[in-house]
Amino acid sequence: MTRNKILVSHSDLDGIGAIFIGWYYREKLGFDDFLSEDYGFEQDKDKMDLLKSYRTVVFADLSIPEEYHNQLIEAGVDVSYYDHHSSAEYLQGYDKMTFDLDKCGTMLFWEFYVKPRIKRFPPIVEEFVTLVDTYDIWRQESELWQTAKNLNSVLYGIRDYGSKNFFESYEPFFNLMTTKFKHFTHWKETDLERRLIERAEKREQDVYDKARETMSIRLDSKGKAFGVFAVPSKISLVASRILLEEPELDYLVIVNTWGGITGRLSFRSKNGFNCNSLGAANGHDCAAGGEILPDLAKEFLEDPSLAFTYEEDFDPENPRSVIEKVELEE
């Protein structure tokens, strides 16, 4: 069966923001389905077969490696991208690629795909997109930063974590944003949002305290200093605070413990360190994600002599090569 059009996006605020905008204007845009995925999803054959069953696939805040892009093209799928990750730079010569490192995926999708097709919209819609962009590009110097951070807190504070179905999980957020779009001309926070924000701020402080208490500081094979800790949430915000407070650190490796140690990782950096230079990382230069075998994540967390290997030393055919023991000089 051939389906018409699907929007595929990431699983963070930027990705969910793009999906919400596509869903909200779905009748004008013609989307039949929506898919929220993380990096590497294309390695699942069933998901690639699903995408091949559509006439049109639109990616926002997400792209796929060249091998899989070519598979969709060869299957006759009309594919377009609206992305800002360095891993998507190879697509810049592709005529249906919109790429800009300085704008988030939701903003690119909004400016170049949605706006030309809907024409008229209330100011609050563009304010929502700007807040998503402010948070995802990490514009901490912006006067909108706190409000953007609050929006991210609302997204995760209102989500239904008991449901594994995407729309059931994010339905409370979609309903709240829909109500605001329909009844507010400009952005303002509701009483419900303020309660969610207050709860999130307390949670952030608790996670920060735990991270500071348990963090180990190590050196990798190139002599770069990095910190390691494990937390279940508030990763970007806590990592940002720690990097500001610890000038000697080049980067952080955070083991995500939401749902246990599943192998999910986050990398955050400063001092010009490129997270993507590590074999396990994929994403922005200063903020990337990754996933390794759960037992390797546990081993890495517990053994202070371990560091992640650099890309040139990583063998994808050997999962264990993602970490290495670093012999420190006496």
Sequence and secondary structure as in RCSB ss.txt:
>XXXX:A:sequence
MTRNKILVSHSDLDGIGAIFIGWYYREKLGFDDFLSEDYGFEQDKDKMDLLKSYRTVVFADLSIPEEYHNQLIEA
GVDVSYYDHHSSAEYLQGYDKMTFDLDKCGTMLFWEFYVKPRIKRFPPIVEEFVTLVDTYDIWRQESELWQTAKN
LNSVLYGIRDYGSKNFFESYEPFFNLMTTKFKHFTHWKETDLERRLIERAEKREQDVYDKARETMSIRLDSKGKA
FGVFAVPSKISLVASRILLEEPELDYLVIVNTWGGITGRLSFRSKNGFNCNSLGAANGHDCAAGGEILPDLAKEF
LEDPSLAFTYEEDFDPENPRSVIEKVELEE
>XXXX:A:secstr
  EEEEEEE SSHHHHHHHHHHHHTHHHHT  EEEE  TTGGGSHHHHHHHHTEEEEEEES    HHHHHHHHHT
T EEEEEE  GGGGGGGGSTTEEE TTS HHHHHIIIIIHHHH    HHHHHHHHHHHHHHTT TTSTTHHHHHH
HHHHHHHH  TT  SHHHHHHHHHHHHHHHHHH SS    HHHHHHHHHHHHHHHHHHHHHHHH EEEE TT  E
EEEEEESS HHHHHHHHHHH TT SEEEEEE TTS  SEEEEEE TT  GGGBTT EE SSEEEEE  HHHHHHH
HH TTEEE BGGG  TT GGGGEEE     
